[in-house]
């Protein structure tokens, strides 16, 4: 039995993760008309392209205006529509999340048709399958993270612990089970695919892995254009200057493959440009009118360690990344400096957004996209670092802390926007009041 578990530990971990995620999602979001909460706030905008194109044939989104009534299950509208051309109304959000959700949208449509449910894009099975989509992409990211860590010679036991932590020891769990319509789990999956594709490409250049990485890059940009920053991770993914040069030499000698890769990425991004052209007559539109970056005044410290939204506060497992960076330095100084420079640029850019805490969110949701790069040092520390026997149980403790904080956030004991030091420590790991509130609600 022990031999069987050790041999199939990764598969068991992913299956167990899937069971927990489906069970939790079903209990929290699929019954008693709770499914409508799968689309809230920004998620309505990310999703709206699908019913607009395939059901209502209305990229002006006028169909949404007739559905804002007192029944929350029929509240299909989204607040953030903008009018940069005065006479044109466009969706503020980008189409990448909808594209990733599209197969599951059709599953929801077919199921609704088979069970004689409304074919309106917003009835129960459509939104349940949107959550299924989020679970799928989370598990895909988990599997790809395993494949990446395997390239770093991480054992199955540590690998299983790390990929389990990626889902249950971070705010990814919240954005799967509570707010599954948001874009960040999708970005996490495709950035992890990008990382895996280019790690393999630089190890042994081939068209398969290059085209995989370029497909992922197209999806990454279409979901959240700011994540084009991921191209700055290429030196880290290569692992050495020699391998980086070899990879680019391969593309120089195989111009056809390089061209196809660029064409794939651009074709995916071009979907958004076509939508803008249909809506406004222009290919390029800045849909975040009135919002932007303030590069002269980044909130780097707040972004990392503030009680309001610091990612180390609400995902403390990443303290192990700091320790693991030492192990990474010992094993590959080139990778260490490439990763540090890349992450510092990402943090600088993300923390320069006018609303650096990104509105209502659990932890620093914008950083979820890049978690694959944080978990590589975690795995290296747990595999090769000092005091390994001590830090493996500490990892489980971090998972528990994250789960308690997720529970607290769901019931308002961690505020969605205005958390303070006093509030945080007054409620630190307390679940008694939360349980009482949860019992009243249920």
TILOKE-956348 format. One record per residue (C-alpha): x, y, z; residue in one letter; residue number from 1. Coordinates in steps of 0.001 Angstrom, whole numbers, plus 500000, padded with zeros to 6 digits. Example, Ala and Ser with C-alpha at 12.3 -4.5 7.8 and 13.67 -1.06 7.14 Angstrom:
<nodes>
       x       y       z  code  pos
  512300  495500  507800     A    1
  513670  498940  507140     S    2
</nodes>
This chain:
<nodes>
       x       y       z  code  pos
  500000  500000  500000     X    1
  502827  502408  500913     X    2
  504559  501616  497638     X    3
  501350  502298  495705     X    4
  500837  505649  497441     X    5
  504435  506728  496829     X    6
  504199  505760  493155     X    7
  500931  507576  492509     X    8
  501300  510341  495094     X    9
  500976  513185  492580     X   10
  497887  511682  490951     X   11
  496345  511091  494377     X   12
  497082  514693  495397     X   13
  495411  516115  492293     X   14
  492384  513805  492632     X   15
  491994  514681  496325     X   16
  492297  518382  495439     X   17
  489591  517969  492793     X   18
  487258  516188  495222     X   19
  487700  518873  497892     X   20
  487191  521706  495406     X   21
  484078  520182  493846     X   22
  482593  519299  497245     X   23
  483300  522769  498683     X   24
  482035  524562  495579     X   25
  478872  522477  495433     X   26
  478075  523185  499075     X   27
  478852  526898  498925     X   28
  477631  527849  495471     X   29
  475467  525296  493660     X   30
  472352  524883  495790     X   31
  469449  527058  496983     X   32
  470004  529590  494191     X   33
  473456  530440  495514     X   34
  474863  529731  492036     X   35
  474121  533308  490927     X   36
  476948  534499  493210     X   37
  479466  532832  490866     X   38
  479278  536033  488853     X   39
  479855  539100  490972     X   40
  481451  542484  490343     X   41
  484266  542240  487754     X   42
  483370  538634  486937     X   43
  480175  539802  485233     X   44
  482253  541772  482776     X   45
  484729  538959  482109     X   46
  481889  536549  481345     X   47
  479552  538894  479443     X   48
  481229  538322  476066     X   49
  479896  534751  475885     X   50
  476143  535399  476122     X   51
  476596  538646  474173     X   52
  478142  536841  471195     X   53
  476519  533398  471215     X   54
  473017  534118  472539     X   55
  472103  537783  472137     X   56
  474408  538700  469209     X   57
  474819  542070  470882     X   58
  478329  543393  471480     X   59
  476829  546686  472620     X   60
  475632  544748  475693     X   61
  472253  546476  475585     X   62
  470593  543200  476575     X   63
  472015  543616  480072     X   64
  470062  546760  480890     X   65
  466737  544942  481086     X   66
  467886  542487  483749     X   67
  468604  544662  486768     X   68
  465608  543947  488975     X   69
  465032  542968  492573     X   70
  465701  539265  491984     X   71
  469470  538845  492533     X   72
  469530  535687  490386     X   73
  468496  537845  487420     X   74
  470963  540636  488054     X   75
  473019  540115  484947     X   76
  474345  543588  484414     X   77
  477867  544682  485240     X   78
  478705  548098  486566     X   79
  481887  548765  484652     X   80
  480829  549709  481180     X   81
  482637  552694  479749     X   82
  481912  555165  476981     X   83
  485238  556455  475650     X   84
  483779  557296  472232     X   85
  480630  558911  473678     X   86
  478281  557048  471359     X   87
  479870  553616  471946     X   88
  479535  551465  475048     X   89
  482139  548737  475533     X   90
  482982  546147  478132     X   91
  485725  547438  480401     X   92
  487186  543956  480829     X   93
  489211  541864  478411     X   94
  487920  538810  476557     X   95
  490553  536239  477571     X   96
  488683  534856  480553     X   97
  485588  534353  478380     X   98
  487660  532546  475768     X   99
  489003  530162  478430     X  100
  485470  529665  479784     X  101
  483911  529085  476364     X  102
  483906  525232  476312     X  103
  482254  525215  479741     X  104
  479741  527845  478626     X  105
  478652  525467  475860     X  106
  478412  522611  478378     X  107
  476139  524825  480466     X  108
  474098  525667  477363     X  109
  473685  522008  476370     X  110
  472786  520992  479926     X  111
  470246  523814  480198     X  112
  468690  522754  476881     X  113
  468545  519082  477925     X  114
  466903  519919  481278     X  115
  464536  522522  479816     X  116
  466151  525427  481689     X  117
  466248  529009  480338     X  118
  468762  529352  477494     X  119
  469688  532873  478503     X  120
  473345  532468  479480     X  121
  472643  533243  483133     X  122
  470509  530410  484505     X  123
  471898  527951  487022     X  124
  473831  525507  484839     X  125
  475670  528215  482958     X  126
  477071  529635  486174     X  127
  477728  526261  487775     X  128
  479805  525288  484754     X  129
  481714  528555  485047     X  130
  482836  527365  488474     X  131
  483674  523963  486989     X  132
  485850  525842  484479     X  133
  487705  527566  487309     X  134
  488284  524243  489060     X  135
  489581  522760  485805     X  136
  492096  525551  485249     X  137
  493228  525455  488877     X  138
  493918  521728  488580     X  139
  495657  522303  485246     X  140
  497901  524864  486916     X  141
  498515  522420  489763     X  142
  499525  519645  487336     X  143
  501806  521961  485345     X  144
  503433  523169  488568     X  145
  504203  519526  489362     X  146
  505806  519107  485915     X  147
  507883  522262  486472     X  148
  509075  521160  489909     X  149
  509978  517777  488419     X  150
  512416  519652  486153     X  151
  514023  521044  489307     X  152
  514541  517503  490673     X  153
  511945  517864  493428     X  154
  510908  514515  494926     X  155
  507326  513284  494682     X  156
  506669  513815  498404     X  157
  507769  517453  498414     X  158
  506185  518016  495021     X  159
  502833  516739  496264     X  160
  503036  518973  499334     X  161
  503883  522051  497262     X  162
  501172  521600  494628     X  163
  498637  520950  497391     X  164
  499827  524148  499084     X  165
  499420  526094  495849     X  166
  495671  525490  495959     X  167
  494890  525290  499666     X  168
  497650  527407  501184     X  169
  496950  530536  499148     X  170
  494060  532775  498147     X  171
  493681  530688  494975     X  172
  491318  528541  497056     X  173
  489103  531561  497695     X  174
  489009  532507  494023     X  175
  487988  528967  493094     X  176
  485260  528415  495659     X  177
  483866  531887  496457     X  178
  484598  534158  493473     X  179
  485208  531717  490606     X  180
  484355  534185  487857     X  181
  487440  536332  488449     X  182
  490367  536111  486039     X  183
  493263  535270  488342     X  184
  492973  531469  488456     X  185
  492926  531483  484650     X  186
  496025  533685  484536     X  187
  497733  531379  487042     X  188
  497049  528374  484789     X  189
  498296  529980  481577     X  190
  501350  531615  483148     X  191
  502250  528218  484591     X  192
  501785  526728  481099     X  193
  504043  529467  479703     X  194
  506686  528696  482333     X  195
  506524  524952  481674     X  196
  506670  525394  477890     X  197
  509750  527617  477977     X  198
  511576  525625  480659     X  199
  511293  522613  478361     X  200
  512106  524692  475286     X  201
  515341  526061  476739     X  202
  516316  522627  478030     X  203
  516017  521150  474529     X  204
  514742  523569  471861     X  205
  511821  522218  469845     X  206
  508827  523630  468013     X  207
  506334  521849  470307     X  208
  507355  523597  473499     X  209
  507970  526955  471828     X  210
  504510  526974  470251     X  211
  502991  525848  473559     X  212
  504637  528786  475297     X  213
  503501  531230  472619     X  214
  499921  529967  472770     X  215
  500038  530485  476536     X  216
  501472  533985  476036     X  217
  498581  534942  473762     X  218
  496058  533778  476347     X  219
  497964  535524  479143     X  220
  497816  538876  477344     X  221
  494180  538464  476330     X  222
  493174  537697  479930     X  223
  495212  540487  481589     X  224
  497437  542549  479244     X  225
  499692  543698  482102     X  226
  500831  540080  482445     X  227
  502900  540472  479292     X  228
  505516  541096  481981     X  229
  505916  537312  482074     X  230
  508290  537516  479077     X  231
  510831  539008  481486     X  232
  510977  535612  483196     X  233
  512648  533990  480168     X  234
  516214  534263  481578     X  235
  515061  532532  484771     X  236
  513238  529840  482786     X  237
  516323  529265  480645     X  238
  518497  528750  483685     X  239
  521737  530034  482185     X  240
  522975  532566  479673     X  241
  524183  529743  477421     X  242
  520751  528078  477283     X  243
  519073  531435  476729     X  244
  521338  532096  473737     X  245
  520825  528569  472401     X  246
  517062  529046  472521     X  247
  517189  532308  470575     X  248
  519717  530834  468123     X  249
  517261  528001  467456     X  250
  514547  530529  466620     X  251
  516965  532518  464437     X  252
  517786  529372  462494     X  253
  514115  528330  462322     X  254
  512430  531557  461308     X  255
  509304  529700  460189     X  256
  508694  528290  463671     X  257
  509352  531684  465283     X  258
  506891  533283  462849     X  259
  504201  530683  463547     X  260
  504654  531197  467290     X  261
  504297  534960  466988     X  262
  501291  534484  464708     X  263
  499575  532206  467262     X  264
  500110  534690  470100     X  265
  499067  537695  468029     X  266
  495987  535917  466620     X  267
  494708  535314  470138     X  268
  495334  538906  471206     X  269
  493740  540108  467951     X  270
  490383  538764  469174     X  271
  490152  541747  471517     X  272
  491131  544156  468771     X  273
  488417  542765  466489     X  274
  485835  543216  469246     X  275
  486902  546841  469735     X  276
  486778  547422  465975     X  277
  483215  546083  465778     X  278
  482150  548192  468744     X  279
  483896  551479  468093     X  280
  485521  551454  464652     X  281
  488993  551515  466267     X  282
  491293  548563  466905     X  283
  492889  550122  469980     X  284
  490770  551344  472886     X  285
  491831  552033  476464     X  286
  488870  550616  478354     X  287
  490146  551546  481836     X  288
  489362  555215  481306     X  289
  490322  557296  484340     X  290
  492481  554531  485815     X  291
  496157  553837  485362     X  292
  499617  553439  486839     X  293
  501533  555946  488934     X  294
  505108  554775  488461     X  295
  506459  557664  490541     X  296
  504627  556512  493651     X  297
  504537  552688  493901     X  298
  503218  551112  497105     X  299
  505764  548311  497213     X  300
  505946  547904  500984     X  301
  502169  547976  501379     X  302
  501795  545534  498508     X  303
  504083  543043  500254     X  304
  503475  543321  503990     X  305
  500583  545667  504793     X  306
  497646  544464  506869     X  307
  495388  545939  504232     X  308
  496427  543570  501411     X  309
  500036  542434  501836     X  310
  500517  539128  500078     X  311
  502909  537867  502781     X  312
  500283  538608  505445     X  313
  497460  536709  503745     X  314
  499586  534023  502070     X  315
  502294  533478  504702     X  316
  503505  530303  502983     X  317
  505545  532615  500763     X  318
  507881  533333  503652     X  319
  509339  529989  502562     X  320
  510096  531576  499184     X  321
  512432  533980  500923     X  322
  514233  531075  502558     X  323
  514188  529115  499323     X  324
  515825  531956  497441     X  325
  519021  531167  499378     X  326
  518877  527565  498160     X  327
  518237  528825  494628     X  328
  521270  531111  494883     X  329
  523482  528234  496022     X  330
  522330  526051  493137     X  331
  522204  528690  490368     X  332
  523202  532327  490926     X  333
  522031  533146  487388     X  334
  518534  531863  488130     X  335
  518507  533598  491506     X  336
  519303  537062  490120     X  337
  517016  536597  487094     X  338
  514098  535644  489365     X  339
  514713  538454  491848     X  340
  514926  541074  489097     X  341
  511820  539705  487376     X  342
  509716  539618  490565     X  343
  510876  543075  491649     X  344
  509736  544489  488299     X  345
  506386  542692  488590     X  346
  505845  543956  492134     X  347
  506876  547474  491133     X  348
  504403  547522  488231     X  349
  501509  545938  490138     X  350
  502018  548169  493162     X  351
  502015  551253  490919     X  352
  498378  550739  489920     X  353
  496278  553668  491113     X  354
  494412  551317  493441     X  355
  497345  549179  494555     X  356
  495122  547048  496812     X  357
  492851  546184  493844     X  358
  489538  546951  495475     X  359
  487555  544251  497210     X  360
  489733  541184  497381     X  361
  491220  538577  499660     X  362
  494915  539279  499863     X  363
  496849  540577  496892     X  364
  494792  539004  494109     X  365
  496837  540570  491297     X  366
  499885  538562  492376     X  367
  498075  535195  492096     X  368
  498968  535172  488406     X  369
  502677  534775  489238     X  370
  502502  532204  492030     X  371
  504346  529583  489981     X  372
  507513  531660  490342     X  373
  507054  531910  494100     X  374
  506531  528181  494593     X  375
  509750  527101  492888     X  376
  511894  528520  495754     X  377
  509417  527051  498274     X  378
  509960  523599  496778     X  379
  513741  524051  496669     X  380
  513800  524994  500348     X  381
  511643  522042  501388     X  382
  513725  519656  499284     X  383
  517275  520905  499773     X  384
  517182  523558  502507     X  385
  518297  523278  506096     X  386
  515905  522141  508848     X  387
  513791  520266  506290     X  388
  512080  518174  508970     X  389
  511003  521335  510776     X  390
  509662  523238  507772     X  391
  507530  520475  506301     X  392
  505112  520600  509280     X  393
  505355  524411  509239     X  394
  504053  524253  505650     X  395
  500934  522460  506889     X  396
  500589  525166  509534     X  397
  500673  527848  506821     X  398
  497950  525963  504932     X  399
  495816  525930  508081     X  400
  496377  529662  508662     X  401
  495329  530427  505085     X  402
  492182  528317  505413     X  403
  491200  530052  508654     X  404
  491809  533476  507109     X  405
  489746  532489  504078     X  406
  486928  531476  506415     X  407
  487248  534784  508287     X  408
  487250  536799  505067     X  409
  484114  535100  503815     X  410
  482184  536269  506890     X  411
  483675  539749  507178     X  412
  486251  539255  509951     X  413
  488934  540224  507457     X  414
  487693  543314  505662     X  415
  487573  543273  501857     X  416
  489239  546687  501540     X  417
  490051  548494  504797     X  418
  491803  545969  507030     X  419
  493929  547430  509830     X  420
  496611  546115  512166     X  421
  494306  546334  515196     X  422
  491450  544591  513421     X  423
  493750  541876  512157     X  424
  495215  540965  515548     X  425
  491905  541289  517386     X  426
  490557  538532  515140     X  427
  493771  536623  514481     X  428
  492882  532975  513809     X  429
  489644  533341  515778     X  430
  486911  531156  514349     X  431
  484441  531048  517245     X  432
  482605  534232  516220     X  433
  482833  533264  512561     X  434
  481228  529878  513220     X  435
  478393  531533  515109     X  436
  477757  533900  512201     X  437
  477956  531082  509699     X  438
  475423  529012  511669     X  439
  473006  531950  511677     X  440
  473327  532347  507908     X  441
  472901  528653  507185     X  442
</nodes>
